[in-house]
Amino acid sequence: MSLLEYLPDLTPQLLALCAFALLAGFIDSVVGGGGLIQVPALFVLMPGVPPATLLGTNKLCSIWGTSAAAWQYLRRVPVQWRATLPACALAFACSLLGARVVTLAPPEQLRPVVLALLLAVLAYTLWKKDLGVLHAPRLAGRRELAAACALGGIMGFYDGFFGPGTGSFLIFAFVGLFGFSFLAASASAKLVNVVTNGAAVLWFGSTGHILYDVALTMAVFNVAGSVIGARMAIRHGAGFVRTLYIAVVGALILKFCWDLLQG
């Protein structure tokens, strides 16, 4: 599917989308939440395109940036594979399931629940000043495997079905449940996000809901933003990630409040 079907003169819109993709890549590579920037930009700048096609285009663009960020983390941050790999496996299967279920039930019903969860996450992060500062894994053996599978399954389904805040929820879970530092949690969250995005791309691509020309053009800028963000996170450590995490969760809360008021 081509953007030219919807926008004969695509240059101004595409330039703006590339700028938003750069910023989204930067934010998403550190703490998740890139969709908070990129998805609204697609909807505003391409009003005549079906929503499913915009979401598929966003996923194809995002997976390149997410993969670039994951590679940066893999090269410089020790990844906790015993928790991350099972989470990835379950996330892939459940993301596909979530993408299929979204055709049967309206995901907008989840907005009040997600808003409440985000408020709880923000309150707990602000209350626990030392949360995620030190890397001190607290699970092992079967407990770690069970928790990783549960996390991957739940977040994979959520990302396939609805999506907003997936990266932020993953980071919080890896910090709060597994005892990772914010930096280590970002590395694991990126790998899980690559898998969930990959499942979504397979689904949207197989149903013809991707604008490949715009997605791949935006992906160049999304990758650039992701590399810059990941390198800054690695250079400045858990404190920088925690600060940006709080800002992004706060922005997500404001967006959900606005959506609920508009609805």
ABEGO torsion letter per residue (X at the ends): XBAAAABABAAAAAAAAAAAAAAAAAAAAAAEGAAAAAAAAAAAABAABBAAAAAAAAAAAAAAAAAAAAAAAAAABBBBAAAAAAAAAAAAAAAAAAAAAAAABBAAAAAAAAAAAAAAAAAAAAABAABGABBBBABBEAAAAAAAAAAAAAAAAAAAAAGBGAAAAAAAAAAAAAGBBAAAAAAAAAAAAAAAAAAAAAAAAAAGABBAAAAAAAAAAAAAAAAAAAAAAAAAEAAAAAAAAAAAAAAAAAAAAAAAAAX
